[in-house]
Amino acid sequence: QKEVEQDPGPLSVPEGAIVSLNCTYSNSAFQYFMWYRQYSRKGPELLMYTYSSGNKEDGRFTAQVDKSSKYISLFIRDSQPSDSATYLCAMLGPSGSARQLTFGSGTQLTVLP
Amino acid sequence: EPEVTQTPSHQVTQMGQEVILRCVPISNHLYFYWYRQILGQKVEFLVSFYNNEISEKSEIFDDQFSVERPDGSNFTLKIRSTKLEDSAMYFCASSGGTINYGYTFGSGTRLTVV
C-alpha cells in the first residue's frame, strides 16, 4: 500500500466551480499536512499547511484534515483559469522526527474560462 | 518575497560525467533539502541537511550523490557518475526552524543525461 494516494485526474472544471482535491494516507505518524501547487516545469509552491484535524481557510482555499479517516482535502471556491496547475498533497511526521516530505502523485486541474 | 534560487535551469550531460547542481536557499533558513521528480512521477525526497551535515537521506541517495554547503549561502548536489536514470527535475528546498514546516522550493534544475 502506498503511503500517500492521490487521484491524478486530470480534472477539468468550468470557471467559478468549486473544486475538491483529496488524498488518503496510511501512515498514522503523519501529523503535518500541506498542499502545494505546481505549474508546469516549476517548483512546488506552498498553498496551505495544517496540523490538526478540522478546517483551515485562506481566501478561496480551504484545507480539511480528518485524521481518524486518514483523509485530507483541499477545496477551491470560485475557481479561476489561473488555478490551472497540478496540486500536490504532502505530509510530514511529528516534530523532532523525519523532516522529509512524502508527496502524493498530484492532481492535474484545468479551469476552463 | 524571499525565494530559493537554483542554477542552472537545464543541464545536459553525458552518461558517466559528474554534475553539480547549485542552490541558494533563503538566507535565514536552517534546513536544506534536495528532492527530485522524474517526468510523470512523484516528487521524491533525496536528502536533508542541517548544521553542516546530512540529517536524513533516502535510498535513492547512494554513494554517487553528495551534498555540500561550501560557504554561507550556497548548497550543492553533486552526482559523481551520472546514469540515464538520473534524468529528472531536481528541486532544492529550505525551511526555517521547528515551527515552520512550510518548505520553500526552488524552480528546479532539469537534468538530462544522454
Interface residues (C-beta under 8 A of the other chain):
Chain A: Y32 M34 Y36 R41 K42 G43 P44 E45 L46 Y49 L88 A90 L92 S95 G96 A98 R99 Q100 L101 T102 F103 G104 S105 G106
Chain B: V4 Q6 Y31 Y33 Y35 Q41 K42 V43 E44 F45 S48 S55 E56 S58 M89 F91 A93 S95 T98 Y101 G102 Y103 T104 F105 G106 S107 G108 R110
